[in-house]
């Protein structure tokens, strides 16, 4: 009897893993009435809830022109919480509120689990903002601003905005238009889902120019792979690089370790810096504690 070569064994194992990942994405989170997350995402529900793909794209890539965010690869806990926030009115959006209210909790969990494990196509390169604006965005994202009392976004969202699952979503590769809108919602109170008041406080301390700079900076970063895939991909590989490129002022910039954030709430430019620290803002919150939650 011939023994399979090591190369064939590795190839077979890779195919099995790929098949298992695909099956998980298709059947993840069985919803009420036997609907899978994929069915809800692509076809909606029998009671008239619209398919998510109609606005967020076939692979959850979003739509920058229509201001629909990229949701593929976001943490399941975070996505489910946003849908529940829309349903209970703590997050206000004329499109999402009726959709969320039409879903059962089982369906919310199912569709959130589906989007958490699928991969969207790489985001289209964002229009390059002026160098000074990109530098300001990078400073706010990675260092913060002592004079404004604003801590670095990286404290909770990870270097380069790679996210800190399960609570904090990635910001890297998200559409700039959506990030700007989200910050303005925090600022106006249209979004009221942060018990620690960290995000509303930060948003109110940032002027329109700073919000635009942050949005441009994060939109220019490469979106991370889904957390489900990342945990099974060796660090340093092409799919999970050890560093994430920062745009900086030159369009190339520096690098920062991907997926490993500072301790949430820990100031990076001195003790006078901003809100945060502990509790919901620490990055260890649950689905019921959304401190420092995110755009």
Short mmCIF file of the C-alpha atoms (twelve columns), coordinates in Angstrom:
data_MODEL
# 
_entry.id   MODEL 
# 
loop_
_atom_site.group_PDB 
_atom_site.id 
_atom_site.type_symbol 
_atom_site.label_atom_id 
_atom_site.label_alt_id 
_atom_site.label_comp_id 
_atom_site.label_asym_id 
_atom_site.label_seq_id 
_atom_site.Cartn_x 
_atom_site.Cartn_y 
_atom_site.Cartn_z 
_atom_site.pdbx_PDB_model_num 
ATOM 1   C CA . UNK A 1   0.000   0.000  0.000  1 
ATOM 2   C CA . UNK A 2   1.442   3.386  -1.035 1 
ATOM 3   C CA . UNK A 3   1.846   6.014  1.658  1 
ATOM 4   C CA . UNK A 4   0.628   9.505  0.629  1 
ATOM 5   C CA . UNK A 5   3.405   12.047 0.311  1 
ATOM 6   C CA . UNK A 6   3.705   14.812 2.949  1 
ATOM 7   C CA . UNK A 7   2.798   17.365 0.288  1 
ATOM 8   C CA . UNK A 8   -0.465  15.562 -0.551 1 
ATOM 9   C CA . UNK A 9   -1.304  15.237 3.148  1 
ATOM 10  C CA . UNK A 10  -0.771  18.979 3.683  1 
ATOM 11  C CA . UNK A 11  -2.875  19.792 0.629  1 
ATOM 12  C CA . UNK A 12  -5.704  17.533 1.811  1 
ATOM 13  C CA . UNK A 13  -5.611  19.110 5.268  1 
ATOM 14  C CA . UNK A 14  -5.730  22.606 3.770  1 
ATOM 15  C CA . UNK A 15  -8.743  21.693 1.636  1 
ATOM 16  C CA . UNK A 16  -10.538 20.219 4.639  1 
ATOM 17  C CA . UNK A 17  -9.890  23.357 6.683  1 
ATOM 18  C CA . UNK A 18  -11.113 25.583 3.867  1 
ATOM 19  C CA . UNK A 19  -14.257 23.496 3.514  1 
ATOM 20  C CA . UNK A 20  -14.908 23.630 7.240  1 
ATOM 21  C CA . UNK A 21  -14.505 27.419 7.292  1 
ATOM 22  C CA . UNK A 22  -16.938 27.764 4.386  1 
ATOM 23  C CA . UNK A 23  -19.485 25.523 6.068  1 
ATOM 24  C CA . UNK A 24  -19.168 27.517 9.270  1 
ATOM 25  C CA . UNK A 25  -19.831 30.778 7.431  1 
ATOM 26  C CA . UNK A 26  -22.886 29.309 5.703  1 
ATOM 27  C CA . UNK A 27  -24.526 27.718 8.735  1 
ATOM 28  C CA . UNK A 28  -23.186 29.794 11.610 1 
ATOM 29  C CA . UNK A 29  -25.852 30.602 14.168 1 
ATOM 30  C CA . UNK A 30  -29.108 28.882 13.302 1 
ATOM 31  C CA . UNK A 31  -31.831 31.484 13.667 1 
ATOM 32  C CA . UNK A 32  -35.500 31.282 14.586 1 
ATOM 33  C CA . UNK A 33  -37.516 29.243 12.118 1 
ATOM 34  C CA . UNK A 34  -34.450 27.382 10.908 1 
ATOM 35  C CA . UNK A 35  -32.985 30.411 9.092  1 
ATOM 36  C CA . UNK A 36  -29.217 30.576 8.947  1 
ATOM 37  C CA . UNK A 37  -27.241 33.779 9.129  1 
ATOM 38  C CA . UNK A 38  -26.454 33.474 5.433  1 
ATOM 39  C CA . UNK A 39  -30.142 33.209 4.533  1 
ATOM 40  C CA . UNK A 40  -31.024 36.278 6.584  1 
ATOM 41  C CA . UNK A 41  -28.093 38.237 5.140  1 
ATOM 42  C CA . UNK A 42  -28.874 37.413 1.511  1 
ATOM 43  C CA . UNK A 43  -32.644 36.874 1.461  1 
ATOM 44  C CA . UNK A 44  -34.105 38.549 4.533  1 
ATOM 45  C CA . UNK A 45  -36.852 36.898 6.584  1 
ATOM 46  C CA . UNK A 46  -40.388 35.684 5.785  1 
ATOM 47  C CA . UNK A 47  -41.890 38.460 7.905  1 
ATOM 48  C CA . UNK A 48  -40.507 41.116 5.579  1 
ATOM 49  C CA . UNK A 49  -37.109 42.037 7.031  1 
ATOM 50  C CA . UNK A 50  -34.929 43.168 4.131  1 
ATOM 51  C CA . UNK A 51  -31.739 41.318 3.217  1 
ATOM 52  C CA . UNK A 52  -28.613 42.885 4.713  1 
ATOM 53  C CA . UNK A 53  -26.792 42.436 1.391  1 
ATOM 54  C CA . UNK A 54  -29.039 44.998 -0.260 1 
ATOM 55  C CA . UNK A 55  -27.199 47.774 1.596  1 
ATOM 56  C CA . UNK A 56  -24.044 46.199 3.011  1 
ATOM 57  C CA . UNK A 57  -23.022 44.305 -0.133 1 
ATOM 58  C CA . UNK A 58  -22.821 40.614 -0.991 1 
ATOM 59  C CA . UNK A 59  -19.782 40.117 1.212  1 
ATOM 60  C CA . UNK A 60  -20.457 42.726 3.882  1 
ATOM 61  C CA . UNK A 61  -18.101 45.179 2.189  1 
ATOM 62  C CA . UNK A 62  -20.457 48.120 2.655  1 
ATOM 63  C CA . UNK A 63  -21.083 51.025 0.318  1 
ATOM 64  C CA . UNK A 64  -19.087 54.216 0.807  1 
ATOM 65  C CA . UNK A 65  -21.227 56.304 -1.547 1 
ATOM 66  C CA . UNK A 66  -24.458 55.380 0.257  1 
ATOM 67  C CA . UNK A 67  -22.798 55.559 3.695  1 
ATOM 68  C CA . UNK A 68  -23.375 51.890 4.572  1 
ATOM 69  C CA . UNK A 69  -20.530 50.510 6.716  1 
ATOM 70  C CA . UNK A 70  -18.293 47.534 6.140  1 
ATOM 71  C CA . UNK A 71  -19.453 44.793 8.545  1 
ATOM 72  C CA . UNK A 72  -17.667 41.635 7.372  1 
ATOM 73  C CA . UNK A 73  -15.227 40.373 9.985  1 
ATOM 74  C CA . UNK A 74  -16.516 42.567 12.800 1 
ATOM 75  C CA . UNK A 75  -16.868 40.783 16.168 1 
ATOM 76  C CA . UNK A 76  -20.115 38.835 16.563 1 
ATOM 77  C CA . UNK A 77  -20.742 40.328 20.022 1 
ATOM 78  C CA . UNK A 78  -20.360 43.851 18.678 1 
ATOM 79  C CA . UNK A 79  -22.636 43.284 15.658 1 
ATOM 80  C CA . UNK A 80  -25.358 41.670 17.771 1 
ATOM 81  C CA . UNK A 81  -25.229 44.502 20.253 1 
ATOM 82  C CA . UNK A 82  -25.636 47.123 17.532 1 
ATOM 83  C CA . UNK A 83  -28.727 45.375 16.189 1 
ATOM 84  C CA . UNK A 84  -30.200 45.230 19.692 1 
ATOM 85  C CA . UNK A 85  -29.372 48.917 20.166 1 
ATOM 86  C CA . UNK A 86  -31.274 49.751 16.982 1 
ATOM 87  C CA . UNK A 87  -34.176 47.612 18.149 1 
ATOM 88  C CA . UNK A 88  -34.457 49.308 21.543 1 
ATOM 89  C CA . UNK A 89  -33.923 52.815 20.172 1 
ATOM 90  C CA . UNK A 90  -30.630 53.627 21.899 1 
ATOM 91  C CA . UNK A 91  -29.102 53.897 18.452 1 
ATOM 92  C CA . UNK A 92  -31.213 55.901 16.036 1 
ATOM 93  C CA . UNK A 93  -31.311 55.194 12.298 1 
ATOM 94  C CA . UNK A 94  -34.396 55.290 10.096 1 
ATOM 95  C CA . UNK A 95  -33.256 52.327 7.975  1 
ATOM 96  C CA . UNK A 96  -31.807 50.029 10.625 1 
ATOM 97  C CA . UNK A 97  -34.369 50.465 13.385 1 
ATOM 98  C CA . UNK A 98  -37.314 48.704 11.641 1 
ATOM 99  C CA . UNK A 99  -34.988 45.970 10.377 1 
ATOM 100 C CA . UNK A 100 -33.624 45.257 13.840 1 
ATOM 101 C CA . UNK A 101 -37.083 45.315 15.403 1 
ATOM 102 C CA . UNK A 102 -38.235 42.684 12.906 1 
ATOM 103 C CA . UNK A 103 -35.541 40.195 13.927 1 
ATOM 104 C CA . UNK A 104 -35.784 37.761 16.809 1 
ATOM 105 C CA . UNK A 105 -32.853 37.502 19.199 1 
ATOM 106 C CA . UNK A 106 -31.953 34.151 17.622 1 
ATOM 107 C CA . UNK A 107 -31.915 35.751 14.169 1 
ATOM 108 C CA . UNK A 108 -29.776 38.618 15.421 1 
ATOM 109 C CA . UNK A 109 -27.245 36.158 16.809 1 
ATOM 110 C CA . UNK A 110 -27.319 34.111 13.601 1 
ATOM 111 C CA . UNK A 111 -26.717 36.943 11.166 1 
ATOM 112 C CA . UNK A 112 -24.097 38.514 13.441 1 
ATOM 113 C CA . UNK A 113 -22.219 35.228 13.647 1 
ATOM 114 C CA . UNK A 114 -22.366 34.900 9.858  1 
ATOM 115 C CA . UNK A 115 -20.834 38.298 9.199  1 
ATOM 116 C CA . UNK A 116 -18.197 37.790 11.897 1 
ATOM 117 C CA . UNK A 117 -16.557 34.938 9.973  1 
ATOM 118 C CA . UNK A 118 -16.894 35.923 6.316  1 
ATOM 119 C CA . UNK A 119 -14.257 37.853 4.411  1 
ATOM 120 C CA . UNK A 120 -15.084 40.887 2.315  1 
ATOM 121 C CA . UNK A 121 -13.022 41.876 -0.707 1 
ATOM 122 C CA . UNK A 122 -10.223 44.341 0.068  1 
ATOM 123 C CA . UNK A 123 -11.579 47.832 0.489  1 
ATOM 124 C CA . UNK A 124 -11.095 50.160 -2.455 1 
ATOM 125 C CA . UNK A 125 -8.213  52.539 -1.762 1 
ATOM 126 C CA . UNK A 126 -9.510  55.645 -0.053 1 
ATOM 127 C CA . UNK A 127 -8.810  58.974 -1.706 1 
ATOM 128 C CA . UNK A 128 -5.519  60.226 -0.334 1 
ATOM 129 C CA . UNK A 129 -6.123  63.105 2.051  1 
ATOM 130 C CA . UNK A 130 -3.595  65.935 2.397  1 
ATOM 131 C CA . UNK A 131 -0.439  64.908 4.266  1 
ATOM 132 C CA . UNK A 132 -1.093  67.287 7.171  1 
ATOM 133 C CA . UNK A 133 -4.596  65.881 7.649  1 
ATOM 134 C CA . UNK A 134 -3.319  62.301 7.595  1 
ATOM 135 C CA . UNK A 135 -0.625  63.138 10.144 1 
ATOM 136 C CA . UNK A 136 -3.178  64.719 12.455 1 
ATOM 137 C CA . UNK A 137 -5.426  61.691 12.122 1 
ATOM 138 C CA . UNK A 138 -2.545  59.349 12.910 1 
ATOM 139 C CA . UNK A 139 -1.609  61.393 15.983 1 
ATOM 140 C CA . UNK A 140 -5.140  61.309 17.343 1 
ATOM 141 C CA . UNK A 141 -5.470  57.601 16.574 1 
ATOM 142 C CA . UNK A 142 -2.158  56.450 18.002 1 
ATOM 143 C CA . UNK A 143 -1.204  59.106 20.602 1 
ATOM 144 C CA . UNK A 144 -4.246  61.215 21.423 1 
ATOM 145 C CA . UNK A 145 -4.257  64.895 22.366 1 
ATOM 146 C CA . UNK A 146 -3.478  66.066 25.900 1 
ATOM 147 C CA . UNK A 147 -4.709  69.579 25.334 1 
ATOM 148 C CA . UNK A 148 -8.119  68.325 24.221 1 
ATOM 149 C CA . UNK A 149 -8.157  65.630 26.891 1 
ATOM 150 C CA . UNK A 150 -8.630  62.904 24.285 1 
ATOM 151 C CA . UNK A 151 -6.933  59.531 24.640 1 
ATOM 152 C CA . UNK A 152 -5.625  57.541 21.695 1 
ATOM 153 C CA . UNK A 153 -8.154  55.476 19.760 1 
ATOM 154 C CA . UNK A 154 -5.557  52.674 19.808 1 
ATOM 155 C CA . UNK A 155 -6.067  52.280 23.556 1 
ATOM 156 C CA . UNK A 156 -9.308  50.440 22.841 1 
ATOM 157 C CA . UNK A 157 -9.369  49.797 19.101 1 
ATOM 158 C CA . UNK A 158 -5.834  48.472 18.739 1 
ATOM 159 C CA . UNK A 159 -2.905  49.783 16.696 1 
ATOM 160 C CA . UNK A 160 -3.987  51.045 13.310 1 
ATOM 161 C CA . UNK A 161 -7.624  50.451 14.274 1 
ATOM 162 C CA . UNK A 162 -7.327  46.659 13.919 1 
ATOM 163 C CA . UNK A 163 -9.992  46.132 16.602 1 
ATOM 164 C CA . UNK A 164 -10.052 44.369 19.968 1 
ATOM 165 C CA . UNK A 165 -12.703 41.593 19.868 1 
ATOM 166 C CA . UNK A 166 -15.163 40.848 21.237 1 
ATOM 167 C CA . UNK A 167 -16.185 44.352 22.284 1 
ATOM 168 C CA . UNK A 168 -14.272 46.841 20.182 1 
ATOM 169 C CA . UNK A 169 -14.728 46.781 16.380 1 
ATOM 170 C CA . UNK A 170 -12.033 47.399 13.824 1 
ATOM 171 C CA . UNK A 171 -11.931 50.864 12.308 1 
ATOM 172 C CA . UNK A 172 -9.201  50.157 9.741  1 
ATOM 173 C CA . UNK A 173 -10.536 50.046 6.196  1 
ATOM 174 C CA . UNK A 174 -13.938 51.359 7.260  1 
ATOM 175 C CA . UNK A 175 -15.489 53.952 4.955  1 
ATOM 176 C CA . UNK A 176 -14.541 57.504 5.919  1 
ATOM 177 C CA . UNK A 177 -18.072 58.773 5.312  1 
ATOM 178 C CA . UNK A 178 -19.495 56.270 7.787  1 
ATOM 179 C CA . UNK A 179 -16.845 56.994 10.437 1 
ATOM 180 C CA . UNK A 180 -17.565 60.713 10.175 1 
ATOM 181 C CA . UNK A 181 -21.304 60.128 10.483 1 
ATOM 182 C CA . UNK A 182 -20.823 57.830 13.482 1 
ATOM 183 C CA . UNK A 183 -18.701 60.377 15.347 1 
ATOM 184 C CA . UNK A 184 -21.302 63.069 14.693 1 
ATOM 185 C CA . UNK A 185 -23.997 60.728 16.042 1 
ATOM 186 C CA . UNK A 186 -21.983 60.300 19.232 1 
ATOM 187 C CA . UNK A 187 -21.570 64.071 19.371 1 
ATOM 188 C CA . UNK A 188 -25.259 64.874 18.904 1 
ATOM 189 C CA . UNK A 189 -26.591 62.116 21.149 1 
ATOM 190 C CA . UNK A 190 -28.314 60.234 18.311 1 
ATOM 191 C CA . UNK A 191 -26.238 57.288 19.457 1 
ATOM 192 C CA . UNK A 192 -26.577 56.627 23.170 1 
ATOM 193 C CA . UNK A 193 -25.071 53.205 23.747 1 
ATOM 194 C CA . UNK A 194 -22.013 53.967 25.887 1 
ATOM 195 C CA . UNK A 195 -22.724 53.858 29.647 1 
ATOM 196 C CA . UNK A 196 -19.221 55.150 30.415 1 
ATOM 197 C CA . UNK A 197 -19.870 58.209 28.189 1 
ATOM 198 C CA . UNK A 198 -16.374 57.800 26.798 1 
ATOM 199 C CA . UNK A 199 -17.268 58.003 23.107 1 
ATOM 200 C CA . UNK A 200 -19.719 60.939 23.406 1 
ATOM 201 C CA . UNK A 201 -17.160 62.861 25.462 1 
ATOM 202 C CA . UNK A 202 -14.387 62.242 22.951 1 
ATOM 203 C CA . UNK A 203 -16.614 63.172 20.010 1 
ATOM 204 C CA . UNK A 204 -17.691 66.430 21.658 1 
ATOM 205 C CA . UNK A 205 -14.063 67.404 22.238 1 
ATOM 206 C CA . UNK A 206 -13.132 66.911 18.595 1 
ATOM 207 C CA . UNK A 207 -13.879 69.570 16.009 1 
ATOM 208 C CA . UNK A 208 -15.080 68.771 12.510 1 
ATOM 209 C CA . UNK A 209 -11.539 68.972 11.126 1 
ATOM 210 C CA . UNK A 210 -10.238 66.455 13.660 1 
ATOM 211 C CA . UNK A 211 -13.130 64.079 12.984 1 
ATOM 212 C CA . UNK A 212 -12.416 64.287 9.255  1 
ATOM 213 C CA . UNK A 213 -8.717  63.646 9.895  1 
ATOM 214 C CA . UNK A 214 -9.440  60.563 11.996 1 
ATOM 215 C CA . UNK A 215 -11.884 59.217 9.435  1 
ATOM 216 C CA . UNK A 216 -9.409  59.709 6.590  1 
ATOM 217 C CA . UNK A 217 -6.609  58.034 8.554  1 
ATOM 218 C CA . UNK A 218 -8.589  54.921 9.469  1 
ATOM 219 C CA . UNK A 219 -10.133 54.602 5.995  1 
ATOM 220 C CA . UNK A 220 -6.613  54.460 4.542  1 
ATOM 221 C CA . UNK A 221 -5.535  51.527 6.747  1 
ATOM 222 C CA . UNK A 222 -5.876  47.922 5.491  1 
ATOM 223 C CA . UNK A 223 -8.959  46.199 6.911  1 
ATOM 224 C CA . UNK A 224 -7.993  43.189 9.064  1 
ATOM 225 C CA . UNK A 225 -9.066  39.627 8.346  1 
ATOM 226 C CA . UNK A 226 -11.948 38.269 10.406 1 
ATOM 227 C CA . UNK A 227 -11.131 37.253 13.966 1 
ATOM 228 C CA . UNK A 228 -12.277 33.701 13.246 1 
ATOM 229 C CA . UNK A 229 -9.675  33.371 10.499 1 
ATOM 230 C CA . UNK A 230 -6.982  35.350 12.288 1 
ATOM 231 C CA . UNK A 231 -6.836  32.971 15.231 1 
ATOM 232 C CA . UNK A 232 -5.966  30.115 12.862 1 
ATOM 233 C CA . UNK A 233 -3.418  31.966 10.717 1 
ATOM 234 C CA . UNK A 234 0.230   32.185 11.805 1 
ATOM 235 C CA . UNK A 235 1.412   35.660 12.762 1 
ATOM 236 C CA . UNK A 236 3.781   36.970 10.116 1 
ATOM 237 C CA . UNK A 237 2.045   35.255 7.214  1 
ATOM 238 C CA . UNK A 238 0.666   37.208 4.262  1 
ATOM 239 C CA . UNK A 239 -2.899  36.888 5.568  1 
ATOM 240 C CA . UNK A 240 -1.923  37.945 9.105  1 
ATOM 241 C CA . UNK A 241 1.088   40.243 8.980  1 
ATOM 242 C CA . UNK A 242 2.927   40.970 12.184 1 
ATOM 243 C CA . UNK A 243 2.651   44.678 11.446 1 
ATOM 244 C CA . UNK A 244 -0.034  46.898 10.006 1 
ATOM 245 C CA . UNK A 245 1.049   49.705 7.691  1 
ATOM 246 C CA . UNK A 246 0.245   53.179 8.888  1 
ATOM 247 C CA . UNK A 247 -0.319  55.819 6.253  1 
ATOM 248 C CA . UNK A 248 1.509   58.567 8.135  1 
ATOM 249 C CA . UNK A 249 2.265   61.873 6.499  1 
ATOM 250 C CA . UNK A 250 4.057   60.405 3.512  1 
ATOM 251 C CA . UNK A 251 1.525   57.804 2.502  1 
ATOM 252 C CA . UNK A 252 3.877   55.052 3.751  1 
ATOM 253 C CA . UNK A 253 4.539   55.930 7.364  1 
ATOM 254 C CA . UNK A 254 5.412   53.665 10.218 1 
ATOM 255 C CA . UNK A 255 4.274   50.251 11.322 1 
ATOM 256 C CA . UNK A 256 2.432   49.082 14.391 1 
ATOM 257 C CA . UNK A 257 1.816   45.630 15.731 1 
ATOM 258 C CA . UNK A 258 -1.569  44.433 14.483 1 
ATOM 259 C CA . UNK A 259 -4.261  43.269 16.855 1 
ATOM 260 C CA . UNK A 260 -2.447  44.047 20.103 1 
ATOM 261 C CA . UNK A 261 -3.719  47.223 21.710 1 
ATOM 262 C CA . UNK A 262 -2.622  49.279 24.655 1 
ATOM 263 C CA . UNK A 263 -4.440  48.642 27.891 1 
ATOM 264 C CA . UNK A 264 -7.801  50.304 27.364 1 
ATOM 265 C CA . UNK A 265 -7.983  53.698 28.995 1 
ATOM 266 C CA . UNK A 266 -4.242  53.973 29.636 1 
ATOM 267 C CA . UNK A 267 -3.064  57.403 28.510 1 
ATOM 268 C CA . UNK A 268 -0.198  57.498 26.032 1 
ATOM 269 C CA . UNK A 269 0.759   61.164 26.371 1 
ATOM 270 C CA . UNK A 270 0.488   61.812 30.093 1 
ATOM 271 C CA . UNK A 271 -1.883  61.636 33.025 1 
ATOM 272 C CA . UNK A 272 -3.927  64.641 31.914 1 
ATOM 273 C CA . UNK A 273 -5.214  62.802 28.891 1 
ATOM 274 C CA . UNK A 274 -8.894  62.369 28.622 1 
ATOM 275 C CA . UNK A 275 -11.611 60.050 29.713 1 
ATOM 276 C CA . UNK A 276 -11.426 56.293 29.976 1 
ATOM 277 C CA . UNK A 277 -9.820  53.705 32.160 1 
ATOM 278 C CA . UNK A 278 -11.474 50.754 33.817 1 
ATOM 279 C CA . UNK A 279 -15.048 49.569 33.599 1 
ATOM 280 C CA . UNK A 280 -16.676 49.633 30.226 1 
ATOM 281 C CA . UNK A 281 -13.790 51.578 28.759 1 
ATOM 282 C CA . UNK A 282 -11.202 48.984 29.609 1 
ATOM 283 C CA . UNK A 283 -11.761 46.770 26.612 1 
ATOM 284 C CA . UNK A 284 -12.953 43.927 28.793 1 
ATOM 285 C CA . UNK A 285 -16.632 44.768 28.682 1 
ATOM 286 C CA . UNK A 286 -19.423 42.373 27.773 1 
ATOM 287 C CA . UNK A 287 -22.206 42.758 25.266 1 
ATOM 288 C CA . UNK A 288 -24.110 44.613 27.936 1 
ATOM 289 C CA . UNK A 289 -21.296 47.091 28.614 1 
ATOM 290 C CA . UNK A 290 -20.366 49.206 25.647 1 
ATOM 291 C CA . UNK A 291 -18.022 51.754 27.176 1 
ATOM 292 C CA . UNK A 292 -15.696 53.201 24.579 1 
ATOM 293 C CA . UNK A 293 -17.653 51.098 22.162 1 
ATOM 294 C CA . UNK A 294 -16.746 52.698 18.845 1 
ATOM 295 C CA . UNK A 295 -18.031 54.209 15.678 1 
# 
